[in-house]
Amino acid sequence: MTDLREYPALRGLTEPDDLPPVDAYAEFEPSTSVVPAAGAGDTLPEPVPTVDFPRVSISDIFSAPSPEPAFIWAGRIPRGHVTLLGAHGGVGKSMLALQLAVAVCLGVDFLGARTKQGRVLFFSGEDGGPVLRHRLGSICAHFGASPHRLAKSLTILDASDEPALYREVSAFGIRTGEPTPGFNRLSEIIREVQPDLVIVDNASDVFEASENDRASVRGFMRQLRQLFPDGSEPPAMLLLAHIQKAATAGRHAESYSGSTAWHNSARSRLALTADRDDATRLTLSHDKNNLGARLAEPLRLVRSMTGLLMVDESKHDASGEPTEPPVDALLKVLADFVERGERVATESSAHTNAWKLCRPEPGFPKRAFPVAGPLFSAIRQMERDGLIEKESYRDSYRKDRTAWTLTAPGWERIGKSAPSASSASSYGENAENAVSLGGAPSAPSYGVGGMGDIARADEGANPPDSPLAEKSACPRCDGEGCEFCQPKDEI
């Protein structure tokens, strides 16, 4: 401490007698700590790191090996990770995901591959309840599943009104992503249901941030993994997403839209693309798998009339082009109609002609028959070759009609046998009450009453329950008899 009495120039400012003694300033002296030298005794504690990472044990990888990755759908969707399924809107990714959900609940094979039976949670941010119920009706009918049994293991959440799970917010010019209240509620439901498979439909609805922002995408994908509950075998997660417009069969483009972080953050990635020339034919490819061998052979699928996706049984070459002859494919389509008891009219002007009925069917060779002309020419050639023939029947208005049916060589060519007459339905031109001419009625026995008894004899030969006695009301005369429902000589 400086003593002002040592400086004569300052004596005039303060009287020497008024200054406190030097020791009085000691309490205002700054205190200093002396760090002991190394080896002098006490040492400072090691600083505690604010962030640390777990160390992976590698010395016991042989004595205590880690379990192999588990898959909910063999080789394609691993447990404990997010799998990305990319497809264009309307191609059928939601239907495919619903079919997979039902297959997992039932523990049955799906598209030729095994599934692990378990509970499924379907989070729908795109389609509402009525649409999902309609699709499930077709799927249950296809699998022969009981809705009551399915309801025990399948939980569907209609989040179409408020689908967001991750949202980007901005404060003071800084953008950050954070989970939404919907995300927190979904986390609670997952802990309650304990599903083995979680399906999120789809990224465009639940991710409210830029799909091209790498940081946002990675943050969202990490957030999804936090939905997996602790203390149990983690579920598998399938995230549906849109893909680039150019990503169609035969065109080179990535099968996802936005930042490459979508591809990098997913451990497995599937892509569903439609054929450019035939929207009913699709390809399901496995574009990434970090947990096993990638399935190099894509699945060739066809869409049925009810929208279900099924394996395309026809043969394809290395480029995916069908190698099955168009005639064989057309024979199979006609055979399906015959087996279902439906009629394909031989007249090209009929409203149930081959072009109108066969073209929407799965398996119809659209590349070979892009318009009606070549199709009718091929059908005539198939008749000349003895593969198909005309079958006569009488429709509900007692009009004689003809429909295409396969001959014995035709059934043999596609590896099938002709259905028995008893199992084939007698639908005339797809009318519900058509009359078949497959069996002729017995001849009436005329009595002594003369010509006036012919009508009574006919009534006995064809009782009311006979198929030939069936007759629907004519839309013109309501069954009273007119030129449209009876020959003119009967009016």
Residue pairs with C-beta under 8 A, 6 or more apart in sequence:
1 22
1 25
1 26
1 29
3 19
3 22
4 10
4 11
4 13
4 14
4 16
4 19
5 11
5 16
5 19
35 44
36 42
36 43
69 78
69 79
69 80
69 291
69 292
70 78
70 79
70 80
70 116
70 233
71 77
71 78
71 79
71 116
71 236
71 292
72 78
72 79
72 104
72 115
72 116
72 118
72 196
72 197
72 235
72 236
73 100
73 104
73 110
73 113
73 114
73 115
73 116
73 236
74 113
74 114
74 115
75 113
75 286
75 289
75 292
75 293
75 295
76 83
76 113
76 268
76 270
76 286
76 289
76 295
77 83
77 197
77 236
77 238
77 268
78 236
78 267
78 268
78 289
78 291
78 292
79 196
79 233
79 234
79 235
79 236
80 228
80 233
80 234
80 235
80 236
81 225
81 236
81 237
81 266
81 267
81 268
81 291
82 221
82 224
82 225
82 237
82 238
82 239
82 265
82 266
82 267
83 236
83 237
83 238
83 239
83 266
83 267
83 268
83 269
83 270
84 239
84 241
84 256
84 262
84 263
84 266
84 268
84 269
84 270
85 93
85 96
85 97
85 238
85 239
85 240
85 241
85 269
85 270
85 271
85 272
86 93
86 240
86 241
86 242
86 243
86 247
86 255
86 256
86 257
86 269
86 270
86 271
86 272
87 93
87 96
87 240
87 242
87 243
87 271
87 272
87 273
88 242
88 243
88 245
88 247
88 248
88 273
88 274
89 242
91 272
91 273
91 274
91 282
92 272
92 282
92 303
92 307
92 309
93 201
93 202
93 240
93 272
94 124
94 126
94 127
94 135
94 201
94 202
94 240
95 135
95 307
95 308
95 309
96 272
96 284
96 309
97 122
97 199
97 201
97 238
97 240
98 122
98 132
98 135
98 136
98 139
99 110
99 139
99 142
99 308
99 309
100 110
100 115
100 197
100 199
100 238
101 120
101 122
101 154
101 197
101 199
102 136
102 139
102 140
102 143
102 145
102 150
102 154
103 109
103 110
103 115
103 143
104 110
104 115
104 116
104 117
104 118
104 120
104 196
104 197
105 117
105 118
105 119
105 120
105 145
105 150
105 153
105 154
106 117
106 143
106 145
106 150
107 115
107 116
107 117
108 115
108 143
109 115
111 284
111 299
111 301
111 309
111 310
111 311
112 299
112 311
116 196
118 153
118 195
118 196
118 197
119 153
119 154
119 155
119 193
119 194
119 195
119 196
119 197
120 153
120 154
120 155
120 195
120 196
120 197
120 198
120 199
121 155
121 157
121 189
121 190
121 193
121 195
121 197
121 198
121 199
122 132
122 154
122 155
122 156
122 157
122 199
122 201
123 157
123 159
123 186
123 198
123 199
123 200
123 201
123 206
124 132
124 156
124 157
124 158
124 159
124 160
124 201
125 159
125 160
125 163
125 164
125 165
125 200
125 201
125 202
125 205
125 206
126 160
126 163
126 201
126 202
126 204
126 205
127 160
127 201
128 158
128 160
129 156
129 158
132 156
132 158
135 307
136 147
136 150
138 306
138 307
138 308
139 145
139 308
140 146
140 147
140 150
141 306
142 306
142 308
155 189
155 193
155 195
157 186
157 189
159 182
159 205
159 206
160 205
162 182
163 182
163 205
163 206
164 180
164 182
164 205
164 206
164 207
164 208
165 179
165 180
165 182
165 183
165 186
165 200
165 206
165 207
165 220
165 223
165 224
166 177
166 178
166 179
166 180
166 183
166 206
166 207
166 208
166 209
166 219
166 220
166 223
167 177
167 178
167 179
167 180
167 208
167 209
168 175
168 176
168 177
168 208
168 209
168 210
168 216
169 175
169 176
169 177
169 178
170 176
177 209
177 215
177 216
177 219
177 220
177 223
179 223
180 208
183 223
183 227
186 227
187 226
187 227
190 198
190 227
190 228
190 229
190 235
191 229
194 229
194 232
195 235
196 233
196 235
196 236
197 235
197 236
197 237
197 238
198 227
198 235
198 236
198 237
198 238
199 237
199 238
199 240
200 206
200 224
200 237
200 238
200 239
200 240
201 240
202 239
202 240
202 241
202 242
203 211
203 239
203 240
203 241
203 242
203 262
204 241
204 242
207 217
207 220
209 216
209 217
209 220
210 216
210 258
211 217
211 257
211 258
211 259
211 262
212 258
212 259
213 259
214 259
214 260
214 261
217 258
217 259
217 261
217 262
217 265
218 261
218 264
218 265
221 261
221 262
221 265
221 266
222 265
224 237
224 239
225 237
227 237
228 234
228 235
228 237
239 266
241 256
241 257
241 262
242 257
243 253
243 254
243 255
243 256
243 257
243 271
243 273
244 253
244 254
244 255
244 256
244 257
245 253
246 252
246 253
247 253
247 254
247 255
247 256
247 271
247 273
248 273
248 274
248 276
249 273
249 274
249 275
249 276
249 283
249 320
250 276
250 320
251 276
254 263
255 269
255 271
255 273
255 285
255 287
256 262
256 263
256 269
256 271
263 269
263 288
266 288
267 288
267 289
267 290
267 291
268 286
268 288
268 289
268 290
268 291
269 286
269 287
269 288
269 289
270 284
270 285
270 286
270 287
271 284
271 285
271 287
272 282
272 283
272 284
273 282
273 283
273 285
274 281
274 282
275 281
275 282
275 283
277 366
277 367
278 366
278 367
279 303
280 302
280 303
280 360
280 362
280 364
280 366
281 300
281 301
281 302
281 303
281 312
282 300
282 301
282 302
282 303
282 309
283 298
283 299
283 300
283 301
283 320
284 298
284 299
284 301
285 298
285 299
286 294
286 295
286 296
286 298
287 294
288 294
289 295
298 320
299 311
300 311
300 312
300 314
300 316
300 320
301 309
301 310
301 311
301 312
302 309
302 310
302 311
302 312
302 362
302 363
303 309
303 310
303 362
304 310
304 362
305 360
305 361
305 362
310 362
312 362
312 363
313 363
314 322
314 323
314 324
314 329
314 363
315 322
315 323
315 324
316 322
316 323
317 323
322 329
322 365
322 367
324 365
326 365
326 367
326 368
326 369
326 378
327 378
327 382
327 387
328 413
328 414
329 363
329 364
329 365
329 368
330 358
330 364
330 365
330 369
330 375
330 378
330 379
330 382
331 382
331 387
331 388
331 406
331 410
331 413
331 414
332 363
332 414
333 358
333 361
333 363
333 364
334 344
334 354
334 358
334 388
334 404
334 405
334 406
335 406
335 410
335 411
335 414
335 416
336 361
337 343
337 344
337 357
337 358
338 405
338 406
338 419
338 424
339 419
339 424
340 425
341 424
341 425
341 426
341 427
342 357
342 425
342 427
342 430
343 352
343 393
343 401
343 403
343 427
343 428
343 429
343 430
343 434
344 352
344 353
344 354
344 357
344 358
344 403
344 404
345 351
345 352
345 353
345 354
345 401
345 402
345 403
345 404
345 429
346 390
346 402
346 403
346 404
347 353
347 402
348 354
348 355
348 372
348 376
350 429
352 429
352 430
354 375
354 376
354 379
354 404
355 372
355 375
355 376
358 364
358 375
359 366
359 369
359 375
368 374
368 378
369 375
369 378
379 388
379 404
382 388
382 410
383 389
383 390
386 407
386 409
386 410
387 406
387 407
387 409
387 410
387 413
388 404
388 405
388 406
388 407
388 410
389 404
389 405
389 406
389 407
390 402
390 403
390 404
390 405
391 402
391 403
391 404
391 405
392 400
392 401
392 402
392 437
393 400
393 401
393 402
393 403
393 426
393 428
393 434
393 435
393 436
393 437
393 438
394 400
394 401
394 428
394 434
394 435
394 436
394 437
395 401
395 428
395 429
395 431
395 434
395 435
396 428
396 431
396 432
396 433
396 434
396 435
396 470
396 471
396 472
397 472
397 474
397 484
397 485
398 435
398 471
398 485
398 486
400 437
401 428
401 429
403 428
403 429
406 414
406 418
408 418
411 417
411 418
421 438
426 434
426 435
426 436
426 438
426 467
427 434
428 434
428 435
428 436
433 470
433 472
435 467
435 468
435 470
436 467
441 461
441 462
441 466
441 468
442 461
443 461
444 454
444 457
444 458
444 460
444 461
445 457
446 453
446 454
446 457
447 453
447 457
449 456
462 468
462 469
463 469
471 479
472 479
473 479
474 480
474 481
474 482
474 484
474 485
476 482
476 484
476 485
477 484
477 485
479 485
481 490
481 491
482 491
483 491
